[in-house]
Amino acid sequence: MKIYLAPILGMTNYRYRNLFTKYFGGIDKYFAPFVTSVNAEIINPTLLKDLMPERNSVEYLVPQILSNNGDDFKRMAKAIIDLGYKEVNWNIGCPFSIVTRKNKGAGILAHPDKIRQFLDIVMNNPVCPVSIKMRLGMNDIADFRTVIPIINEYPVSELIIHGRTGKQAYKGVIHKNEMAEAFSLSTIPTVYNGDIFEYSDYELLTKHFPDTHTFMLGRGALSNPFLPSRMKGIHIDSSKKQTILKQFHDELYTAYENSLYGGKHLMDKMKSIWIYLAVHLKEGDELLKNIKRAKTVDTYNIVLSEYFGKERGWNEENGVYYFIGTR
């Protein structure tokens, strides 16, 4: 069984990835947040700053490209491969309207002719292996029934499927029956993505999709960073978890403190991280309220010092690792 970390724009940058693998582990492939292809013969290196090899220490990183133009995609892929990467991923799953209204991300799923035109160009003498991350559809959940047979015609290395439509974004239910149908339609190795927040979610999915052995975690891993290791059967001593989490936080805080300009930017970044991390913590709701109220770096540090200064312990219930007090 393999586990991937999903690309989450603004969150899973190289600083976060490096420290996640250092303190939590359990991830076989990290997917970098997308870079957008450009109509240029020479790619500006600043577009690839998150991908620079000297900044990345994870064992296997897959850069992701957002594009609806095959020629632009190939030029961007070539620039990425020149940095030493082995493969790239095509994003046709991003649900945000600023992307989809340009027929990019999930927006292109409603236009199978554009997908075929794109793949005709990209897969004609490809510069590297290409995987795809998609949704079941844009507005129509049935889009996958047309799109996947088209993708099957090309030597795509892997197909990652999120079980919602672009219109749903991250709300509403995962469509498990349609996911099963999508997996059966694909002749390409498939990966399950969507709503794995606790170990019990993973257990249910293995029963629903017994032939699926690769899972991509996104928000679930950010809110429960010990989950990937738990899924892999890696035991982390419960008594050490609070210390590990604090060390992860402190090093990430320092990394952003040294790279972001001004206390407000630092606070905004750390607050966005705690929206996830506080979910499974004892007294996490109160902690998040106090963090959001913090107007200065000094106040923030006092809040965290007080929180981590209390030993809360960790426990396990029903075979699922939980932080004490999780909902």
Helices and strands as residue ranges (DSSP letters): E 2-5, H 14-23, E 29-31, E 35-36, G 45-51, G 53-55, E 61-62, E 64-66, H 70-81, E 88-92, H 97-100, G 105-110, H 112-122, E 130-137, G 141-143, H 144-151, E 159-165, H 176-185, E 190-193, H 199-208, E 214-217, H 219-223, H 227-231, G 238-240, H 241-257, H 263-277, G 278-280, H 284-293, H 297-308, E 314-317, E 320-323
